[in-house]
Structure formats: structure tokens, C-alpha cells
Amino acid sequence: MVKRTRAHVARLDLDGRQSAVLDGQAHTARALWNLIHDYMTFRPGRLASLKECDQAIREARREIDWIGLLPAQAAQAVLKTYRQAWSNFFNPDHPAKRPTSKARLRSRMAVDVPQGRDLQITRINRRWGAVNLPKVGRVRFRWTKDLPGATRNSPAGRITGARLVKEAHGWHIVFRTELLVAAPTPHQGPKVGIDRGITIPLALSTGEHLRHGPWLSGGEAERLRRLEKKSARQRATRTRGGPVSNRLKRTYDQIARLRATAKRRVLDWQHQTTTELAVRFSGIVAEDLKIVNMMASASGTAETPGVNVAQKRGLNRAIAGQAWGRTVELLTYKAVDRGGLVAKVRPHGTSQECHHCHTTTPGSRESQARFVCKNLACGWVGNADTNAARTILYRYNSAAGRAVTGRGDPGLPGSVKRQASCPTASPAPAPRAAA
């Protein structure tokens, strides 16, 4: 048996008083973060130690009444998260930026419940469960999945804690679970290459194209358009630097709920699609894309303004809407759970190289969807995205047949990166040689 850490999100059913208490706790947690940041950085060249910050929090809780709105363990969790942010910043392999203060309107409202034993989870009926929240009381939540240790027939494991997060549709609870599962056996299925795109979200080397419809219906999209126009009119009459009116806040909330609905549908499609791929294939190969660089602005500077700025802005929105990075993240842990692997290959030229003869000839990609190899000895004709997916799989198979680590093999400089282990599973399946 191995331990596997996962998260499960459930919607809370709060009344007005409970929602107000959680709002107050979340605002206190944000303010405490800012106080810790000021305390840590007010001395140039030296950061305060963890012991000094802990002592300062204890004194502040005794002297400042409103800090007492936040449970003591949640306050310690804020300090722990803040220190982890600095650790990530000092880690040269981590992309985290320097920790800063949190703005009231642009930060995510959240409260930690570090101790799982304080939750006392019970199941009320088929649809609802109940959980204890500090200083809030007994709260119902939507029961959509059996939690470890909560019911008689629940999976083996335990709940190590939770995090309360406020989304556009209300408060949710994120359970941190630790499951005991059998070690996965090596997956015996075939390997597949995937090409991520915009017109075709996922193209497989098998010739399949995985598509999805619009995330919002026609009526929802029209309502979103009207709300955005309404918010623009309301902002035009607002005094610059002045407070936001209640009407504009309501408009913002309505826009946020529609966008949250679209995001839920995106996540649902991604989860279903990635689960299907992880079940079918033993190895999934994708491009090692630098998505942040791909979405860089084209506006330029005042001296050298950019060209086609509006088109590039629309392309960036389309790339962000497809969430390519999240697709690979979901595939990684789902493949590992089933004994498979996810690998990454260098992306340079995959859309221009012919998968059949493995040559790159100028003009072979005639359009966004059509690929015609200009090599007279080949002449392959087909879908451009399918050709790219097959090229991606070929690059993995031709990488000297050597297994590589998650950080890349020094013997294969930048050619293949293998995501063969999941950070939330321990231990991981043993590496296998590439086919």
C-alpha cells in the first residue's frame, strides 16, 4: 500500500450569519498576511525569524480585538504559508515571485483549518454531509464523494485538514485527504502523442480529435456581453481613485458568476478527457511548451510600438481559455495513478516536420488544418494537428530509448522530459525505459 494525497472540493450550505463570519475571518487572514509581511521586511537586509513572527502574532491577538476573529490555528497557517512563499522565492528551481502585500479586492478569500480532527465529518443523507468549522459551527456541505474515515464503507486513509475558499458561487471547502491505495501495476496500453491547439483542443497521434463546445450557451454569452458593456458605462461615470459603487459591485459579481460557470465546465471537460486518456494509454507525450512566453504581450514600448497588438491579445485570450498547462498537470497524476507516464519533448518545429519522412520542407503546412509534405519522395497529405501529434510521439520514441527523470536527462539536453512521478503520491512507480 502507498499513501496518496489528494484534494476534494465540496460546496458549503451557509446561512447569512455563517457566511458573514467566514467573510470576517478571510479578511482578517488577509490583513494578518500584510502585517506579517511588514514585520518581516521592515529591517533592510534581514528577515525576521519564524519564532519572532510567532511571538508577534501572539501579542497581537492579545492586544488587537479584531485579530481574534481568526482562529489561532488559522493564524498559524497564515504564517506557515507566508514562510513557504519566501522559501519558494529563494528556490532557484521554483517560478515563484517575491511575496508582496495582498490587496483587498484582488486577493482570494480563504481560511485554513489545519487540523483534520477538528472537522468531525458525518454524513447526513445521500446528498449532504456536515462538518464543524471553528467559530462558525456545524455546517452542511454537498456530499459528492466518500471521504476517507468519514463513513463505514469509506476508503482507507484520513483527512489531514481543509481550506475554506470563497468563489463566485459562494463558499467551498477543500478537504486534504491522505488515501492508502495499492501500488499501481505498469500500464500495458499503447503510447500516444498529443498536440494542444485552439481550433482543435487536443489532437491525438491516433488520428482522433477531442473537441468541446462553447463553455457558455448563446443566452449566457449574450448576457455576459451586456454586463461587460454595462460595467464599462458604470466605470466611465466613476471618479478616478474613488470608491466603487454598489451597483458596479453587483455588476462585477454577476460577471464573475458567469465566468465561474464557464470555468466549471472547462474543468469538467478536462477532467473527463484526461481520465479517458490515462485509462487508454500507458504513455502520453506532449510538447514542453513555455506558455508564459507564448502569451507575452505584443504592445511594445512608446519608442517601438508593437504590430498586430489586438490580434495577439485575442490569441493570448484563446490560449488562456484552453488552459494547456492544466491539461498536462491533470494527465500527469492520473497517468501515474494507473501505472503510466507523461513525457515532454522539445516543441521546436513539430508543426513543420513531416511525421512520415521526418523532414522539414518550407511551405509544407499550407494552412492551419492542412499539411502537405513538399518532399517529392514522400508527399504525405493530412491534418496538420494530427501530423504534429505523430511527430511528437516519434521524437519521444527516437530519444535513444532511454528513460529520463522528471527534470530531464543530462544525456538528452532538452529533448525529453519525463513526468514519471507525482508530487502528491509516495512512492512513485519505478521508471520504465522508453519504447
C-alpha positions in Angstrom: 0.0 0.0 0.0 1.1 3.5 -0.7 0.0 6.9 0.5 -1.6 9.3 -2.0 -2.5 12.9 -1.2 -5.5 14.4 -3.0 -7.9 17.3 -2.6 -11.7 17.1 -2.7 -13.8 20.3 -3.2 -17.4 20.5 -1.8 -19.9 23.3 -1.7 -20.9 24.7 1.7 -24.5 25.4 2.6 -24.2 28.5 4.8 -26.8 30.9 6.2 -26.3 34.6 6.4 -24.6 34.7 9.8 -22.2 31.9 9.0 -21.3 33.5 5.7 -20.6 36.8 7.4 -18.4 35.1 10.0 -16.3 33.4 7.2 -16.0 36.7 5.4 -14.7 38.3 8.5 -12.2 35.5 9.1 -11.0 35.7 5.5 -10.4 39.5 5.6 -8.6 39.0 8.9 -6.4 36.4 7.4 -5.5 38.8 4.5 -4.8 41.6 6.9 -2.6 39.3 9.1 -0.6 38.4 6.0 0.0 42.0 5.3 1.1 42.6 8.9 3.5 39.7 8.8 4.9 41.0 5.5 5.5 44.4 7.1 7.1 42.9 10.2 9.3 40.6 8.1 10.6 43.2 5.8 10.8 46.5 7.8 14.5 45.8 8.6 16.7 46.1 5.5 18.9 43.1 4.8 17.4 40.8 7.4 14.1 38.9 7.6 12.5 38.2 10.9 12.7 34.6 12.1 9.8 32.3 12.4 10.0 32.5 16.2 9.9 36.3 16.2 6.8 36.3 13.9 5.0 33.7 16.1 5.6 35.8 19.2 4.4 38.9 17.4 1.2 37.2 16.3 0.5 36.0 19.9 1.0 39.5 21.3 -1.2 41.0 18.5 -4.0 38.6 19.3 -4.0 39.8 22.9 -3.9 43.5 22.1 -6.0 43.8 18.9 -9.5 42.6 19.2 -10.3 42.1 15.5 -7.4 39.6 15.0 -9.3 37.4 17.4 -11.9 36.8 14.8 -9.5 34.4 13.1 -9.0 31.1 14.9 -5.5 30.6 16.4 -4.6 27.6 14.2 -5.7 29.5 11.1 -3.4 32.4 12.1 -0.5 30.0 12.4 -1.4 28.6 9.0 -1.1 32.1 7.5 2.4 32.4 9.0 3.4 29.0 7.6 2.1 29.8 4.2 3.9 33.1 4.2 7.2 31.5 5.2 6.7 28.9 2.4 6.2 31.8 -0.1 9.7 33.0 0.8 11.2 29.5 0.5 9.7 29.2 -2.9 11.1 32.6 -3.9 14.6 31.7 -2.8 14.4 28.3 -4.5 16.1 28.8 -8.0 14.1 26.0 -9.5 10.7 27.5 -8.4 9.0 30.1 -10.5 7.5 32.0 -7.5 8.0 35.7 -7.3 8.9 37.8 -4.2 6.0 37.8 -1.7 4.0 41.1 -1.5 1.1 42.5 0.3 -2.4 41.3 -0.6 -5.0 43.8 -1.9 -8.5 43.7 -0.6 -10.3 43.4 -3.9 -7.8 41.3 -5.9 -6.9 38.6 -3.4 -8.7 35.3 -2.9 -10.7 35.0 0.3 -9.6 31.8 2.1 -9.3 30.4 5.6 -7.2 27.3 6.7 -8.4 24.6 9.0 -5.0 22.8 9.6 -6.2 20.0 11.9 -8.4 17.4 10.3 -9.6 16.0 13.7 -11.4 19.3 14.4 -13.7 18.8 11.4 -15.8 15.9 12.8 -17.3 15.0 9.4 -20.5 13.0 9.3 -22.9 12.0 6.5 -26.5 13.2 6.9 -28.1 11.6 3.9 -27.2 10.7 0.3 -26.7 14.3 -0.8 -25.5 16.1 2.3 -22.8 15.9 4.9 -21.9 18.0 8.0 -18.6 19.4 9.2 -17.5 21.5 12.2 -15.8 24.9 11.3 -14.0 26.9 14.0 -16.1 29.8 15.3 -18.8 29.1 12.7 -20.4 25.9 14.0 -22.0 22.9 12.3 -22.3 23.4 8.5 -23.8 21.3 5.8 -21.8 20.5 2.6 -22.6 18.8 -0.6 -21.7 15.2 -0.5 -20.5 14.0 -3.9 -17.7 11.6 -2.9 -16.9 9.3 0.0 -14.2 10.8 2.2 -11.6 8.6 3.9 -12.5 7.7 7.5 -15.9 9.6 7.4 -18.2 6.7 6.9 -18.3 3.0 7.5 -17.5 2.0 3.9 -15.2 4.9 3.1 -11.8 4.3 1.5 -8.8 3.7 3.8 -7.0 6.8 4.8 -7.7 10.0 6.7 -8.5 13.7 6.3 -5.5 15.8 7.3 -7.1 19.3 7.1 -9.2 21.6 5.0 -9.2 25.0 3.4 -12.2 27.3 3.1 -12.3 29.2 -0.2 -14.8 31.8 -1.5 -15.6 31.5 -5.1 -18.1 33.5 -7.3 -20.8 30.9 -6.4 -20.2 31.0 -2.7 -18.0 29.3 -0.1 -16.4 25.9 -0.7 -14.4 23.6 1.4 -11.3 21.8 0.1 -10.6 18.6 2.0 -7.0 17.5 2.1 -7.1 13.7 2.1 -4.5 11.0 2.5 -5.5 7.7 0.9 -4.0 4.3 1.3 -4.1 2.5 -2.1 -2.4 -0.4 -3.7 0.7 0.4 -5.7 -0.2 0.7 -9.4 0.9 -2.0 -11.8 2.6 -0.9 -15.1 0.1 0.1 -17.7 0.1 -2.2 -20.7 -1.6 0.1 -23.2 -0.1 1.9 -26.2 1.6 5.3 -26.2 0.1 8.4 -27.8 1.3 11.9 -28.7 -1.0 14.8 -28.2 -0.9 18.2 -29.8 -2.6 21.1 -27.9 -4.3 23.7 -30.0 -7.1 26.3 -30.2 -9.2 25.2 -33.1 -8.7 21.6 -32.1 -8.1 21.5 -28.4 -6.4 18.0 -28.4 -5.2 16.1 -31.5 -4.0 12.6 -30.9 -1.5 10.7 -32.9 -4.1 8.0 -33.5 -6.0 10.5 -35.7 -8.7 11.4 -33.1 -9.6 15.0 -32.4 -11.0 15.8 -29.0 -13.2 18.8 -29.1 -15.6 20.7 -26.9 -18.5 23.1 -27.5 -18.7 26.7 -26.2 -18.4 27.0 -22.5 -21.4 29.4 -22.3 -24.7 29.0 -24.1 -25.9 31.6 -26.6 -28.1 33.3 -24.0 -25.3 33.2 -21.3 -22.8 34.7 -23.7 -25.1 37.5 -24.7 -25.8 38.3 -21.1 -22.1 38.4 -20.3 -21.6 40.8 -23.2 -24.3 43.1 -22.0 -23.0 43.0 -18.4 -19.5 43.9 -19.6 -20.9 46.8 -21.6 -22.9 47.9 -18.5 -19.8 47.8 -16.3 -17.9 49.9 -18.9 -20.6 52.6 -18.7 -20.6 52.5 -14.9 -16.8 52.8 -14.8 -17.0 55.8 -17.1 -19.0 57.8 -14.6 -16.9 56.7 -11.6 -14.4 59.2 -10.1 -10.9 58.0 -10.6 -9.5 56.7 -7.4 -12.8 56.9 -5.6 -14.8 54.1 -4.1 -16.6 51.5 -6.2 -20.4 52.0 -6.2 -22.7 49.2 -5.0 -24.3 49.0 -8.5 -20.9 48.4 -10.1 -20.1 45.8 -7.4 -23.3 43.9 -8.3 -22.4 44.0 -12.0 -18.9 42.7 -11.2 -20.5 39.9 -9.2 -22.8 38.9 -12.0 -19.9 38.8 -14.5 -17.8 36.7 -12.0 -20.6 34.2 -11.6 -20.9 33.7 -15.4 -17.2 33.3 -15.8 -17.1 30.9 -12.9 -19.8 28.8 -14.6 -17.7 28.7 -17.7 -14.6 27.7 -15.7 -16.5 24.8 -14.1 -17.5 23.5 -17.5 -13.9 23.8 -18.6 -12.7 21.8 -15.6 -15.4 19.2 -16.1 -14.4 18.6 -19.7 -10.7 18.5 -18.9 -11.2 16.0 -16.0 -13.3 13.7 -18.1 -11.0 13.9 -21.1 -7.7 13.4 -19.2 -9.2 10.5 -17.3 -10.1 8.8 -20.5 -6.6 9.3 -21.9 -5.0 8.0 -18.7 -7.1 4.8 -18.8 -6.4 4.1 -22.5 -2.7 4.9 -22.9 0.4 3.8 -21.0 2.4 6.8 -22.2 1.3 10.3 -23.1 3.7 12.6 -24.9 3.2 16.3 -25.2 5.3 19.4 -26.1 7.3 21.1 -23.4 5.7 24.5 -24.1 6.7 27.7 -22.4 3.2 29.0 -22.2 4.1 32.2 -20.3 6.5 33.2 -23.1 3.9 32.3 -25.7 1.4 34.7 -24.1 3.8 37.7 -23.8 2.3 41.0 -24.8 3.0 42.4 -28.3 2.2 46.0 -27.4 5.9 47.0 -27.3 7.1 50.4 -26.0 6.4 54.0 -26.8 9.5 54.2 -28.9 9.0 50.9 -30.7 5.2 50.1 -30.6 4.2 46.6 -31.5 2.2 45.4 -34.5 -1.0 43.3 -34.6 -1.5 44.0 -30.9 -5.2 43.3 -31.0 -4.8 40.0 -32.8 -2.1 38.9 -30.4 -4.3 39.9 -27.4 -7.1 37.7 -28.8 -4.7 34.8 -29.3 -3.5 35.2 -25.7 -7.1 35.0 -24.5 -7.7 31.9 -26.6 -4.6 30.2 -25.2 -5.5 31.1 -21.6 -9.1 29.8 -22.3 -7.8 26.3 -23.3 -5.6 26.0 -20.1 -2.9 23.9 -21.8 -0.8 23.7 -18.7 -3.6 22.4 -16.5 -4.3 19.6 -19.1 -0.8 18.2 -18.7 -0.9 18.6 -14.9 -4.1 16.6 -14.7 -2.7 14.0 -17.1 0.4 13.6 -15.0 -1.1 12.5 -11.8 -3.9 10.5 -13.4 -1.4 8.6 -15.6 0.8 7.8 -12.5 -2.2 6.6 -10.6 -2.7 4.0 -13.3 0.9 2.9 -13.8 1.6 5.2 -16.8 3.7 8.2 -17.5 3.6 11.6 -19.1 6.7 12.8 -21.1 7.5 16.1 -22.7 9.6 16.7 -25.9 11.1 19.8 -27.4 8.4 21.7 -29.3 10.6 23.3 -32.0 9.3 22.5 -35.5 6.7 19.9 -34.6 4.1 21.6 -36.8 6.5 21.9 -39.7 8.1 18.5 -39.7 6.5 15.6 -41.6 5.9 12.6 -39.3 6.2 10.2 -42.3 9.6 11.1 -43.7 10.8 13.3 -40.8 12.0 16.2 -43.0 11.1 19.8 -42.7 10.3 21.4 -46.0 9.3 25.1 -46.3 5.6 25.5 -47.2 4.5 22.0 -46.1 1.9 23.4 -43.7 -0.4 25.0 -46.3 -3.0 26.2 -43.7 -4.0 25.9 -40.1 -5.6 22.5 -40.7 -3.9 21.1 -43.9 -0.4 19.6 -44.1 1.1 18.6 -47.4 4.7 17.3 -47.4 6.7 19.0 -50.1 9.3 16.3 -50.1 8.8 14.6 -53.5 9.8 11.2 -52.2 7.0 11.4 -49.5 4.1 13.7 -50.4 2.0 12.8 -47.3 -1.2 14.8 -47.1 -3.4 15.1 -44.0 -4.5 17.1 -41.0 -1.7 19.4 -39.6 -2.6 18.8 -36.0 -2.5 15.0 -36.4 0.8 15.3 -38.1 2.2 17.3 -35.2 0.9 14.8 -32.7 2.6 11.9 -34.6 5.8 13.9 -34.8 5.7 14.5 -31.0 5.4 10.7 -30.4 8.2 10.0 -32.9 10.5 12.3 -31.1 9.9 10.5 -27.8 10.3 7.1 -29.3 13.5 8.1 -31.1 15.2 9.5 -28.0 17.7 6.7 -27.8 15.2 4.5 -25.9 16.5 5.9 -22.6 14.4 6.7 -19.5 14.8 10.2 -18.2 13.9 11.9 -14.9 11.2 14.5 -14.3 13.9 17.2 -14.6 15.3 15.9 -17.9 18.2 13.6 -18.6 21.6 15.3 -18.9 22.4 12.9 -21.7 19.4 14.3 -23.7 19.8 18.1 -23.4 16.3 19.5 -23.6 15.0 16.8 -25.9 12.7 14.8 -23.5 11.4 15.5 -20.0 9.5 12.7 -18.3 6.9 13.3 -15.7 7.1 9.8 -14.2 6.4 10.8 -10.6 3.6 12.7 -8.9 4.5 15.1 -6.1 1.4 14.0 -4.2 2.0 10.3 -4.4 4.6 8.3 -2.4 6.3 6.1 -3.5 6.0 6.5 -7.3 6.2 3.6 -9.7 9.7 2.7 -10.9 10.8 4.3 -14.2 10.5 2.3 -17.3 12.6 2.5 -20.5 11.0 4.4 -23.3 9.7 2.2 -26.1 
